Amino acid sequence: MSAPLFLVDEIPAASIFTLHGPEGHHAATVQRLRVGERLLLADGRGGTAAAEVTGVGRGTVIVAVTRRDFVPAADPRLVVVQGIAKGNRGELAVQAMTEAGVDEIVPWAAARSVAQWRGDRGHKARDKWAATAREAAKQARRPWVPVLGGDPDCSTRRVAARLSAAAAAFVLHEEAIERLTAVPLPPAGEIAVVVGPEGGIGDAEMDAFRAAGATPVRLGDAVLRTSTAGVAALAVLSARLGRW
C-alpha cells in the first residue's frame, strides 16, 4: 500500500518535523500511524517530501524527512469550467475531477444552474468545493492541489474571456458533431473544457462560447450527468496527452 499523503504549508527544511493541527490529528488518531511507518508530505504546489514516523503524540506525529522532491506543473494545463449544480453533485464532480488530474476548476453560474451562489452562501459553497478538492488530492497522492479559479460564481462573460485566452477550448454538448477523442490538442498552454449544469447550456451561452473560439464536442452517444461529464472528459484528455 502506498504511503499516505498529508498537506503542509511548506516542505520542511529541517530533518525532523512535527505534523500537527488537523493533519497531525488525522495522521495520529484517524490513520493511527506508528513509529517506523512511512508517509508523504506535500505543499500542494509541487513540493513533496518522503518521511518516516519517529514518534506519535496526542494529535501530533514526529517524522524524519528522508527525501525532498519537486514535481513540475503539468503542461498542457487542464481547466474545467463546471456549471454550478444542485445538492452534492458539484462536490462529487470536484472530487472525481481532482482524482482524475484536473489542474483548475472554475465554478460557473450558468443560466440553467438550479443552485445559485450569492453572498455568504456563495463563499461557503466555494470553500466546500476547495475543501473537497484538497481532500481528493490527498486521497489521490497528488503533489498539486487543483486551483479553484474565478469568482465564487463566474459569469458567462468571464468564462468566455477565459476560453478566448486558452490554447484550446471545448464545450461538452450532446448535439456536437466533433468528438473530444479526435479534435486537435495543443502541445502546451491551457486546455479548457466547459461542463453545463443539470439543465444544460443555453443557446445564448453556446453562442458566446463559440464567439470566444470554443469548439463544441461530444464524448459519445450517451448524455452524462454534470457530475460525471467532467471526469470523463479529463480521462480522454489525459490519455491523449500521455498523462495516463
N, C-alpha and C positions, 0 to 999 in steps of 0.2 A: 504494500500500500504506500502511495506517495506521501511525503511529509506534508502536514497541514500548513497553510499559509496564514500569516497574521499581518495586518496592515499597521504600519507605524508612520509617524510624521516624517522622520528622517532615518535613513540607514545609519546605524550606529558606527561611529569611527573607532570606538574602544572595542577591545576584545571581549569584554564582559558587559552584558546589557540586561536590564531588568524590564520585563514586559509587564505593564500594569494597566490600570483602567479597565474599560470593557474588554479589550483584547486579552489582558492578563487574566481577567476573570474567566473568559471563555476558555483559555488555554488550561488554567489550573482546575477550574470547577466543572466545566462542561466537557471539555476534551479529556480532562484528567491525565495530562501528560506527566510522565515520571522521569526521574534522572536517567540520562543516557539516551532518551528518545530525541529524534531529530525534528526540526521544524524549519520553515522558511519565513523570513521577514521581507516585506515589500513596502515601498513608499507609494505605490500606485502610479508612479511616474517613470517606471522602468528600472529603478534601483532594486536590487534584491540582495539578500544575504542568507547563506546557509548557517544553521546554528544547532548546537546540542544543548539539551537541558542539563544544567548542573545543580539546580536547586528549585524547590517549589514551596511557595508560601501561601498565605491566605489571599487569594485573588491576584497573585503575582507568580511569575516564572522567571528564574535567572538562567541566562543562556550564555554559552561561549560561542562567539562568532568564528566560524571556520573558513568562510569564503564570501567574498563580495563580488557581485556581477552587475552589469547594466545591460538591459535588453532595449535596443533602439526602437523607436516608434515605428509602427508598420507604415509602409508606403507601397501602393496607394492606401489612403486612409478611408475607411468605410463609415459613412454617416447615414443614419436612418432618421427621417422625419416621420415621427409617429403621431398619427391622429389621436387626440385625447379620447380615451374610451371610458365607458361607464364601469362601475364596480371595480373588481380587481383585474380586469382584462389588461389594463395598461401596465400594471405591475408584472403580470405574467409575461407580457411582451418584453418588458425591460429585462426581466430575469433571463428569459431564453436567449434574447439577443446578446446579452453580456456574455453568457456562456459560449455563444457561437462566435464571439470575437468582434462585436461592433466596437468602433472607436469613439463614436459620439452619437448621442440620441437627442433629437430636438423635439420637444412636445409641441404639437401643432393644434391650435384652436380652429378646427375645420368648421365649415358652416353646418355640417350634419353631425357634429360631435354632440352626443346627448349630454355628457357631463361638461360643465363649464367651470373653468378655474378663474375665480375672481377674488381679489383682495387676499385676506389671510388664508382663505381656503386654497387659493392657487399656490401660495408659497408652501403650505403644508403638504399639498399633493405633490408638488415638485420635490420637496425634501424626502417624501416617501419613495419616489422614483429613484432619487440619488442613493438612499439607503439600500434599496433593492439592488441597484447596480453594484454597490460596494460589496454586499454580502455574496452576490453571484460571482463577482470577480474572485473573491476568496475561495469559493467552492471550486471554481474552475482553475485555480492556481495561476491567475493572470497577473503578471507584473505591472500591467497598465489597467487602471480603473477607468471605464468609459467616462467621457466628459458629458455632462448634461447641459447642452447648449441652448442658446436663445433665451427669450423671456419666459416667465412662468407659463404663458400660453402664447406662443409665437403666432403672429398673424399670417394670413396667406401672402400678404405683400412682402413680409420679411422672409418667408420661406422662398418665394420667387426670387428674391435678391440673392439668397444663399445658393439656390440652384444655378443661377446665372454665373456665379463665381466659381462653381465647381468644375473640375476637369471633365466630369461626365455626370449627368443627372438623369434619373429614371423615375417614372411614376408607375406603380403597380396598378393595373386596371384590367378587369376581366374581358373588356372588349378590344384590347390592344391586339395588333397583328404580330408585331415582333416579339420574340421570346428573349428573356433575360439570358438564356443559355447561349444565345447566338450573337447578341449585339457586341460591337467593338468596345474594348475596355482600354483606358489609358494606362501607360506603364507607370505613371506616378501622379501625385496630386490627390484630390478629393473625389471620391465617388459617392454621390448622394442618391438615396432611394426614398421615395415618398410612399408611405402606407396610410391609406384612408381610415376613417373611423368606421363604426358599425354601419352607418348609413351610406357609406361610400363617398366618393369625391364628386362634387357638383360640377356642372358644365363650366361655370364661370371660373372655378378654381383650376380646372383642367386647361382652360384657355390661357390662364395666367402662367401656368407652369410650362405650357408649350411655348409661349412667347418668351419665356426665360431660357429656352433651349433644352428643356427636358424632353425625353423620349418616353412615350407610354409603352410599357412592356407587360407581358404576362408570364406567369410561371408555368402554367399548364392549363388543362381544361377545367379543373376543379376551382371553385371560388373559396379561398381560405378566409378564416376569421382574421380580424385585425390583430389578435393576439398571437397568431401563428404565421402570418404572411411575411413579416419582417425577418424572422429567423429562417424561413425557407429561402428568402432572397439572399440572406447572408451566407447560407450554405452553398448556394450556387456560385456566388461571387468568390467565396473563399476557396472553393475547389478550382475555379478557373484561374485565380491569381496565384495558385500554388501555396496558399496559406494553410491548406488542409492536405 
